[in-house]
């Protein structure tokens, strides 16, 4: 059976009005009726107080508060309206070096540019079907990062995966490809 | 990640979204291919009109560049900052609107502006060349990232930027 997305609340955070329009158009075409927009992380954090978002699609590079800072704030601030909200981060090729930081900030998933209707739909279905467990550690709160591990035995992967066993190392191109394959 | 001795509390996955959307238990759900088709059609329509959307942004970059030529100090920096922000947006969006050349040109321009040491006639000319390249891509609706001439132009822009930046 299909799922009706009409009741889903989605917040779009991007300072690029054309990208906001693209994502909003896709969401509305998929049946999502309730969308809000924010220009940066600070604006989005305020918006979350009034809008009970189920999913947040956020860009990475914004000012004054970027996507990483926004994610950290949502997950860890004492006055966070919803520390468990699903945060899906948009990333461009030039931002790959910041993927690990995004994982460690507490993002739920990634959406690589170019943005497509299918990729957005897949991310939505992903959080509906396979919502992550959350973990609370001394230095981290957010979705369980173990799910980003690459299962080398399976060979081909259908979801985003990252190796986190060696946090100081940069991601290899292969790992990045798998992470963004979605 | 935390050390092995660090206490870790695990909070199980929430079924909140499934319940909210009226899904019972582990009921399997498939993608609505008709909804996806509608969404892809809507995206195609947006892509069709992208040159009209982005045209004013590119024109604004040209105005900001001309302003910057006649300014100095903080006023010039502010103009170039706004120009950079527009180029950065174009870099981010071009490929999603099926204009990867816009992303490539935007990336070259951002890299140059980011590393620019002095604002002289050479720098002005190179920024102008980037803007003109974007205008040609929009005017001729060039969507093929592998277009040999376009690739050569962008390669030259990048090379000059690296040399004089």
Boltz contact constraints between the chains, C-beta under 6 A:
constraints:
  - contact:
      token1: [A, 2]
      token2: [B, 32]
      max_distance: 6.0
  - contact:
      token1: [A, 3]
      token2: [B, 21]
      max_distance: 6.0
  - contact:
      token1: [A, 3]
      token2: [B, 29]
      max_distance: 6.0
  - contact:
      token1: [A, 7]
      token2: [B, 20]
      max_distance: 6.0
  - contact:
      token1: [A, 16]
      token2: [B, 89]
      max_distance: 6.0
  - contact:
      token1: [A, 16]
      token2: [B, 92]
      max_distance: 6.0
  - contact:
      token1: [A, 16]
      token2: [B, 93]
      max_distance: 6.0
  - contact:
      token1: [A, 18]
      token2: [B, 53]
      max_distance: 6.0
  - contact:
      token1: [A, 18]
      token2: [B, 93]
      max_distance: 6.0
  - contact:
      token1: [A, 19]
      token2: [B, 93]
      max_distance: 6.0
  - contact:
      token1: [A, 22]
      token2: [B, 46]
      max_distance: 6.0
  - contact:
      token1: [A, 25]
      token2: [B, 42]
      max_distance: 6.0
  - contact:
      token1: [A, 25]
      token2: [B, 46]
      max_distance: 6.0
  - contact:
      token1: [A, 26]
      token2: [B, 39]
      max_distance: 6.0
  - contact:
      token1: [A, 29]
      token2: [B, 38]
      max_distance: 6.0
  - contact:
      token1: [A, 29]
      token2: [B, 39]
      max_distance: 6.0
  - contact:
      token1: [A, 29]
      token2: [B, 42]
      max_distance: 6.0
  - contact:
      token1: [A, 30]
      token2: [B, 35]
      max_distance: 6.0
  - contact:
      token1: [A, 30]
      token2: [B, 39]
      max_distance: 6.0
  - contact:
      token1: [A, 31]
      token2: [B, 35]
      max_distance: 6.0
  - contact:
      token1: [A, 54]
      token2: [B, 17]
      max_distance: 6.0
  - contact:
      token1: [A, 92]
      token2: [B, 92]
      max_distance: 6.0
  - contact:
      token1: [A, 113]
      token2: [B, 95]
      max_distance: 6.0
  - contact:
      token1: [A, 113]
      token2: [B, 96]
      max_distance: 6.0
  - contact:
      token1: [A, 114]
      token2: [B, 95]
      max_distance: 6.0
  - contact:
      token1: [A, 114]
      token2: [B, 96]
      max_distance: 6.0
  - contact:
      token1: [A, 115]
      token2: [B, 96]
      max_distance: 6.0
  - contact:
      token1: [A, 117]
      token2: [B, 39]
      max_distance: 6.0
  - contact:
      token1: [A, 117]
      token2: [B, 40]
      max_distance: 6.0
  - contact:
      token1: [A, 117]
      token2: [B, 43]
      max_distance: 6.0
  - contact:
      token1: [A, 121]
      token2: [B, 31]
      max_distance: 6.0
  - contact:
      token1: [A, 121]
      token2: [B, 36]
      max_distance: 6.0
  - contact:
      token1: [A, 128]
      token2: [B, 17]
      max_distance: 6.0
  - contact:
      token1: [A, 131]
      token2: [B, 13]
      max_distance: 6.0
  - contact:
      token1: [A, 131]
      token2: [B, 14]
      max_distance: 6.0
  - contact:
      token1: [A, 133]
      token2: [B, 10]
      max_distance: 6.0
  - contact:
      token1: [A, 133]
      token2: [B, 12]
      max_distance: 6.0
  - contact:
      token1: [A, 133]
      token2: [B, 13]
      max_distance: 6.0
  - contact:
      token1: [A, 134]
      token2: [B, 11]
      max_distance: 6.0
  - contact:
      token1: [A, 135]
      token2: [B, 8]
      max_distance: 6.0
  - contact:
      token1: [A, 135]
      token2: [B, 10]
      max_distance: 6.0
  - contact:
      token1: [A, 136]
      token2: [B, 9]
      max_distance: 6.0
  - contact:
      token1: [A, 137]
      token2: [B, 2]
      max_distance: 6.0
  - contact:
      token1: [A, 137]
      token2: [B, 6]
      max_distance: 6.0
  - contact:
      token1: [A, 137]
      token2: [B, 8]
      max_distance: 6.0
  - contact:
      token1: [A, 138]
      token2: [B, 6]
      max_distance: 6.0
